[in-house]
Amino acid sequence: MATFELYRRSTIGTCLTETLDELVSSGAVSPELAIEVLVQFDKSMTEALESQVKSKVNIKGHLHTYRFCDNVWTFILTDATFKSEEISETLSKVKIVACDSKLLLPPQP
């Protein structure tokens, strides 16, 4: 299963990476094992978001910047309002990164 590594830049991904770096530096974990843990983290995040997240949200805001590079869309919104069934939240600035999930599928013969 192919995965995206972008979840490593999330708060939990950053904490995991920092912890693994400390463990490798202290000799408690080999660099190879640390890489295996990160690859498993990528797979687990992809599977969890695919199978467990059912919420939908509407986003309104001002598009400040957008870019499309290497099949990855990046949007920077200002004064963005996120609305779901339960809550509405407005943020002064937000960055959204979107990847095509079809890229994770094996190539068709």
N, CA, C and O atoms as a DFTB+ gen file, in Angstrom:
436 C
 N C O
     1  1       0.835      -1.178       0.000
     2  2       0.000       0.000       0.000
     3  2       0.880       1.243       0.000
     4  3       1.731       1.411       0.874
     5  1       0.674       2.098      -0.970
     6  2       1.395       3.364      -1.025
     7  2       0.758       4.338      -0.037
     8  3      -0.426       4.226       0.279
     9  1       1.537       5.277       0.439
    10  2       1.009       6.262       1.387
    11  2       1.621       7.624       1.097
    12  3       2.610       7.741       0.373
    13  1       1.014       8.646       1.675
    14  2       1.570       9.983       1.634
    15  2       2.316      10.225       2.943
    16  3       1.924       9.721       3.995
    17  1       3.384      10.996       2.865
    18  2       4.150      11.305       4.067
    19  2       3.720      12.634       4.686
    20  3       4.347      13.092       5.641
    21  1       2.675      13.255       4.168
    22  2       2.311      14.580       4.656
    23  2       1.789      14.574       6.082
    24  3       1.826      15.610       6.746
    25  1       1.302      13.438       6.577
    26  2       0.802      13.391       7.959
    27  2       1.944      13.524       8.965
    28  3       1.704      13.805      10.139
    29  1       3.174      13.326       8.519
    30  2       4.327      13.492       9.412
    31  2       4.494      14.948       9.836
    32  3       5.154      15.231      10.836
    33  1       3.901      15.869       9.083
    34  2       4.010      17.289       9.420
    35  2       2.884      17.743      10.331
    36  3       2.818      18.915      10.702
    37  1       1.986      16.815      10.700
    38  2       0.943      17.140      11.668
    39  2       1.579      17.201      13.057
    40  3       2.744      16.840      13.222
    41  1       0.831      17.650      14.040
    42  2       1.362      17.747      15.395
    43  2       1.814      16.383      15.907
    44  3       2.910      16.256      16.453
    45  1       0.982      15.370      15.734
    46  2       1.337      14.035      16.232
    47  2       2.499      13.447      15.430
    48  3       3.346      12.748      15.985
    49  1       2.539      13.728      14.134
    50  2       3.643      13.237      13.303
    51  2       4.967      13.883      13.678
    52  3       6.004      13.221      13.713
    53  1       4.925      15.187      13.960
    54  2       6.135      15.899      14.380
    55  2       6.636      15.365      15.722
    56  3       7.836      15.158      15.902
    57  1       5.719      15.145      16.659
    58  2       6.103      14.605      17.974
    59  2       6.710      13.213      17.830
    60  3       7.708      12.897      18.479
    61  1       6.109      12.382      16.981
    62  2       6.638      11.036      16.759
    63  2       8.040      11.114      16.167
    64  3       8.941      10.398      16.606
    65  1       8.227      11.975      15.178
    66  2       9.540      12.110      14.541
    67  2      10.589      12.584      15.533
    68  3      11.705      12.064      15.553
    69  1      10.240      13.566      16.356
    70  2      11.187      14.072      17.358
    71  2      11.545      12.992      18.371
    72  3      12.708      12.856      18.751
    73  1      10.554      12.229      18.807
    74  2      10.796      11.158      19.774
    75  2      11.695      10.085      19.166
    76  3      12.629       9.610      19.811
    77  1      11.408       9.711      17.930
    78  2      12.243       8.710      17.263
    79  2      13.671       9.209      17.087
    80  3      14.622       8.443      17.245
    81  1      13.826      10.498      16.759
    82  2      15.173      11.072      16.643
    83  2      15.933      10.959      17.956
    84  3      17.117      10.622      17.966
    85  1      15.247      11.242      19.074
    86  2      15.886      11.132      20.392
    87  2      16.282       9.681      20.688
    88  3      17.370       9.416      21.199
    89  1      15.383       8.747      20.361
    90  2      15.670       7.339      20.609
    91  2      16.833       6.842      19.758
    92  3      17.649       6.048      20.226
    93  1      16.913       7.301      18.519
    94  2      18.031       6.910      17.648
    95  2      19.325       7.521      18.182
    96  3      20.355       6.849      18.230
    97  1      19.275       8.799      18.585
    98  2      20.470       9.478      19.111
    99  2      21.000       8.805      20.372
   100  3      22.211       8.735      20.578
   101  1      20.092       8.307      21.218
   102  2      20.526       7.661      22.461
   103  2      20.922       6.202      22.245
   104  3      21.445       5.556      23.153
   105  1      20.675       5.690      21.052
   106  2      21.031       4.307      20.751
   107  2      19.980       3.292      21.177
   108  3      20.213       2.087      21.079
   109  1      18.829       3.757      21.647
   110  2      17.782       2.844      22.095
   111  2      17.063       2.180      20.924
   112  3      16.486       1.102      21.068
   113  1      17.102       2.835      19.764
   114  2      16.410       2.323      18.579
   115  2      17.338       2.507      17.381
   116  3      18.055       3.504      17.291
   117  1      17.320       1.553      16.471
   118  2      18.143       1.675      15.263
   119  2      17.461       2.619      14.273
   120  3      16.239       2.762      14.300
   121  1      18.234       3.260      13.406
   122  2      17.631       4.127      12.387
   123  2      16.661       3.358      11.477
   124  3      15.655       3.912      11.034
   125  1      16.958       2.116      11.209
   126  2      16.092       1.299      10.354
   127  2      14.725       1.102      11.005
   128  3      13.691       1.191      10.343
   129  1      14.734       0.831      12.320
   130  2      13.469       0.643      13.039
   131  2      12.678       1.951      13.071
   132  3      11.454       1.938      12.937
   133  1      13.360       3.065      13.246
   134  2      12.686       4.367      13.251
   135  2      11.995       4.620      11.912
   136  3      10.877       5.135      11.881
   137  1      12.643       4.267      10.823
   138  2      12.038       4.435       9.495
   139  2      10.826       3.526       9.348
   140  3       9.805       3.937       8.798
   141  1      10.933       2.292       9.836
   142  2       9.792       1.366       9.786
   143  2       8.605       1.921      10.570
   144  3       7.459       1.799      10.138
   145  1       8.879       2.527      11.719
   146  2       7.808       3.108      12.536
   147  2       7.130       4.249      11.778
   148  3       5.904       4.355      11.797
   149  1       7.907       5.101      11.114
   150  2       7.330       6.206      10.354
   151  2       6.502       5.711       9.167
   152  3       5.453       6.279       8.863
   153  1       6.965       4.663       8.504
   154  2       6.208       4.098       7.381
   155  2       4.889       3.522       7.896
   156  3       3.849       3.691       7.259
   157  1       4.925       2.843       9.043
   158  2       3.692       2.305       9.629
   159  2       2.759       3.433      10.050
   160  3       1.543       3.316       9.898
   161  1       3.306       4.516      10.572
   162  2       2.506       5.685      10.934
   163  2       1.780       6.229       9.702
   164  3       0.590       6.536       9.770
   165  1       2.493       6.351       8.573
   166  2       1.874       6.830       7.329
   167  2       0.712       5.925       6.920
   168  3      -0.360       6.411       6.560
   169  1       0.927       4.615       6.976
   170  2      -0.119       3.657       6.606
   171  2      -1.308       3.760       7.554
   172  3      -2.459       3.783       7.117
   173  1      -1.030       3.821       8.838
   174  2      -2.100       3.869       9.838
   175  2      -2.930       5.141       9.708
   176  3      -4.155       5.083       9.819
   177  1      -2.301       6.279       9.476
   178  2      -3.032       7.533       9.317
   179  2      -3.928       7.475       8.080
   180  3      -5.083       7.899       8.120
   181  1      -3.392       6.955       6.997
   182  2      -4.173       6.847       5.765
   183  2      -5.378       5.943       5.964
   184  3      -6.489       6.291       5.563
   185  1      -5.169       4.784       6.580
   186  2      -6.265       3.838       6.824
   187  2      -7.307       4.425       7.777
   188  3      -8.507       4.277       7.546
   189  1      -6.862       5.084       8.839
   190  2      -7.791       5.646       9.824
   191  2      -8.653       6.748       9.205
   192  3      -9.861       6.795       9.438
   193  1      -8.044       7.618       8.430
   194  2      -8.816       8.692       7.811
   195  2      -9.788       8.144       6.773
   196  3     -10.885       8.675       6.598
   197  1      -9.379       7.081       6.089
   198  2     -10.233       6.460       5.085
   199  2     -11.440       5.766       5.705
   200  3     -12.553       5.881       5.192
   201  1     -11.227       5.053       6.794
   202  2     -12.274       4.177       7.320
   203  2     -13.042       4.750       8.519
   204  3     -14.182       4.348       8.748
   205  1     -12.467       5.657       9.275
   206  2     -13.091       6.076      10.513
   207  2     -13.656       7.492      10.506
   208  3     -14.496       7.818      11.345
   209  1     -13.220       8.329       9.589
   210  2     -13.696       9.707       9.570
   211  2     -14.878       9.816       8.615
   212  3     -14.739       9.608       7.410
   213  1     -16.036      10.141       9.166
   214  2     -17.259      10.252       8.369
   215  2     -17.797      11.679       8.343
   216  3     -18.776      11.955       7.651
   217  1     -17.180      12.575       9.076
   218  2     -17.657      13.954       9.177
   219  2     -17.433      14.712       7.878
   220  3     -16.497      14.443       7.125
   221  1     -18.323      15.666       7.644
   222  2     -18.177      16.583       6.520
   223  2     -18.168      17.988       7.078
   224  3     -18.801      18.280       8.092
   225  1     -17.441      18.848       6.397
   226  2     -17.350      20.232       6.844
   227  2     -17.420      21.145       5.623
   228  3     -16.906      20.810       4.556
   229  1     -18.056      22.291       5.790
   230  2     -18.083      23.313       4.748
   231  2     -17.078      24.383       5.114
   232  3     -16.967      24.771       6.277
   233  1     -16.341      24.862       4.113
   234  2     -15.311      25.871       4.344
   235  2     -15.617      27.077       3.471
   236  3     -15.834      26.946       2.267
   237  1     -15.632      28.255       4.092
   238  2     -15.768      29.510       3.355
   239  2     -14.660      30.435       3.827
   240  3     -14.374      30.518       5.022
   241  1     -14.047      31.120       2.898
   242  2     -12.995      32.055       3.257
   243  2     -12.478      32.755       2.018
   244  3     -12.999      32.563       0.919
   245  1     -11.464      33.557       2.200
   246  2     -10.835      34.275       1.098
   247  2      -9.584      33.515       0.674
   248  3      -8.704      33.247       1.492
   249  1      -9.511      33.171      -0.603
   250  2      -8.359      32.437      -1.127
   251  2      -7.198      33.396      -1.288
   252  3      -7.223      34.288      -2.135
   253  1      -6.182      33.201      -0.466
   254  2      -4.996      34.059      -0.494
   255  2      -4.007      33.552      -1.534
   256  3      -3.513      34.324      -2.355
   257  1      -3.719      32.245      -1.496
   258  2      -2.740      31.636      -2.396
   259  2      -3.160      30.213      -2.702
   260  3      -3.730      29.528      -1.852
   261  1      -2.877      29.770      -3.918
   262  2      -3.065      28.354      -4.244
   263  2      -1.938      27.908      -5.155
   264  3      -1.356      28.700      -5.896
   265  1      -1.644      26.611      -5.080
   266  2      -0.610      26.063      -5.954
   267  2      -0.883      24.594      -6.173
   268  3      -1.459      23.920      -5.319
   269  1      -0.460      24.100      -7.337
   270  2      -0.583      22.691      -7.689
   271  2       0.781      22.239      -8.175
   272  3       1.266      22.693      -9.212
   273  1       1.396      21.340      -7.417
   274  2       2.734      20.863      -7.752
   275  2       2.840      19.390      -7.382
   276  3       2.487      19.005      -6.268
   277  1       3.314      18.575      -8.293
   278  2       3.497      17.135      -8.050
   279  2       2.221      16.473      -7.553
   280  3       2.263      15.677      -6.614
   281  1       1.084      16.792      -8.171
   282  2      -0.220      16.223      -7.829
   283  2      -0.673      16.562      -6.409
   284  3      -1.464      15.830      -5.815
   285  1      -0.176      17.659      -5.874
   286  2      -0.574      18.109      -4.536
   287  2      -1.087      19.542      -4.639
   288  3      -0.387      20.429      -5.128
   289  1      -2.315      19.759      -4.175
   290  2      -2.890      21.092      -4.102
   291  2      -2.592      21.688      -2.735
   292  3      -2.717      21.008      -1.716
   293  1      -2.202      22.946      -2.712
   294  2      -2.016      23.688      -1.468
   295  2      -2.836      24.971      -1.564
   296  3      -2.693      25.745      -2.510
   297  1      -3.691      25.180      -0.578
   298  2      -4.524      26.376      -0.515
   299  2      -4.222      27.104       0.783
   300  3      -4.139      26.483       1.842
   301  1      -4.059      28.412       0.705
   302  2      -3.949      29.228       1.915
   303  2      -5.158      30.158       1.918
   304  3      -5.340      30.971       1.011
   305  1      -5.980      30.019       2.956
   306  2      -7.198      30.806       3.101
   307  2      -7.053      31.769       4.266
   308  3      -6.408      31.459       5.268
   309  1      -7.659      32.940       4.124
   310  2      -7.724      33.882       5.239
   311  2      -9.189      34.042       5.635
   312  3     -10.091      33.897       4.810
   313  1      -9.403      34.341       6.898
   314  2     -10.757      34.489       7.454
   315  2     -11.647      33.316       7.045
   316  3     -12.752      33.502       6.537
   317  1     -11.144      32.115       7.275
   318  2     -11.843      30.886       6.874
   319  2     -12.786      30.428       7.976
   320  3     -12.412      30.361       9.147
   321  1     -14.012      30.114       7.582
   322  2     -15.011      29.589       8.512
   323  2     -15.270      28.133       8.175
   324  3     -15.607      27.794       7.041
   325  1     -15.110      27.276       9.174
   326  2     -15.364      25.845       9.042
   327  2     -16.684      25.559       9.748
   328  3     -16.838      25.863      10.931
   329  1     -17.635      24.974       9.024
   330  2     -18.933      24.663       9.617
   331  2     -19.237      23.181       9.451
   332  3     -19.157      22.632       8.352
   333  1     -19.587      22.550      10.562
   334  2     -20.081      21.175      10.530
   335  2     -21.467      21.196      11.164
   336  3     -21.997      22.262      11.479
   337  1     -22.039      20.036      11.345
   338  2     -23.362      19.971      11.965
   339  2     -23.322      20.453      13.412
   340  3     -24.297      21.022      13.904
   341  1     -22.206      20.229      14.091
   342  2     -22.117      20.539      15.519
   343  2     -21.512      21.890      15.849
   344  3     -21.855      22.474      16.877
   345  1     -20.612      22.411      15.001
   346  2     -19.822      23.573      15.404
   347  2     -19.469      24.443      14.214
   348  3     -19.459      23.985      13.071
   349  1     -19.180      25.697      14.496
   350  2     -18.678      26.634      13.497
   351  2     -17.458      27.325      14.090
   352  3     -17.503      27.811      15.220
   353  1     -16.385      27.369      13.340
   354  2     -15.138      27.949      13.845
   355  2     -14.520      28.807      12.750
   356  3     -14.454      28.386      11.595
   357  1     -14.067      30.012      13.105
   358  2     -13.410      30.898      12.145
   359  2     -11.943      31.054      12.516
   360  3     -11.599      31.263      13.680
   361  1     -11.083      30.947      11.505
   362  2      -9.638      31.084      11.698
   363  2      -9.118      32.203      10.810
   364  3      -9.594      32.383       9.689
   365  1      -8.145      32.954      11.306
   366  2      -7.621      34.072      10.527
   367  2      -6.820      33.591       9.318
   368  3      -6.838      34.234       8.269
   369  1      -6.114      32.459       9.459
   370  2      -5.320      31.933       8.350
   371  2      -5.240      30.422       8.481
   372  3      -5.018      29.899       9.574
   373  1      -5.421      29.718       7.364
   374  2      -5.352      28.258       7.389
   375  2      -4.711      27.766       6.101
   376  3      -4.908      28.341       5.030
   377  1      -3.941      26.692       6.226
   378  2      -3.308      26.061       5.073
   379  2      -3.935      24.683       4.889
   380  3      -3.989      23.888       5.827
   381  1      -4.408      24.406       3.679
   382  2      -5.016      23.112       3.360
   383  2      -4.163      22.448       2.291
   384  3      -3.877      23.042       1.251
   385  1      -3.761      21.211       2.556
   386  2      -2.992      20.423       1.594
   387  2      -3.847      19.240       1.190
   388  3      -4.326      18.491       2.042
   389  1      -4.040      19.069      -0.115
   390  2      -4.897      17.994      -0.624
   391  2      -4.152      17.191      -1.682
   392  3      -3.534      17.743      -2.593
   393  1      -4.229      15.878      -1.536
   394  2      -3.587      14.962      -2.478
   395  2      -4.642      14.076      -3.118
   396  3      -5.678      13.804      -2.512
   397  1      -4.388      13.632      -4.318
   398  2      -5.307      12.752      -5.030
   399  2      -5.159      11.334      -4.491
   400  3      -4.109      10.712      -4.652
   401  1      -6.208      10.823      -3.852
   402  2      -6.137       9.487      -3.261
   403  2      -6.001       8.396      -4.324
   404  3      -5.596       7.279      -4.004
   405  1      -6.329       8.697      -5.569
   406  2      -6.158       7.710      -6.640
   407  2      -4.691       7.365      -6.844
   408  3      -4.368       6.307      -7.383
   409  1      -3.798       8.261      -6.410
   410  2      -2.362       7.995      -6.541
   411  2      -1.917       6.856      -5.628
   412  3      -0.850       6.276      -5.831
   413  1      -2.734       6.535      -4.622
   414  2      -2.396       5.453      -3.695
   415  2      -2.759       4.074      -4.247
   416  3      -2.297       3.056      -3.733
   417  1      -3.584       4.044      -5.291
   418  2      -4.009       2.771      -5.867
   419  2      -2.904       2.199      -6.734
   420  3      -2.148       2.945      -7.358
   421  1      -2.804       0.848      -6.775
   422  2      -1.806       0.250      -7.661
   423  2      -2.169       0.541      -9.115
   424  3      -3.349       0.674      -9.438
   425  1      -1.176       0.640      -9.991
   426  2      -1.457       0.923     -11.400
   427  2      -2.286      -0.204     -12.024
   428  3      -2.085      -1.379     -11.718
   429  1      -3.213       0.169     -12.895
   430  2      -4.050      -0.794     -13.584
   431  2      -3.274      -1.407     -14.747
   432  3      -2.578      -0.696     -15.472
   433  1      -3.394      -2.742     -14.931
   434  2      -2.642      -3.386     -16.033
   435  2      -3.218      -3.040     -17.386
   436  3      -2.707      -3.496     -18.409
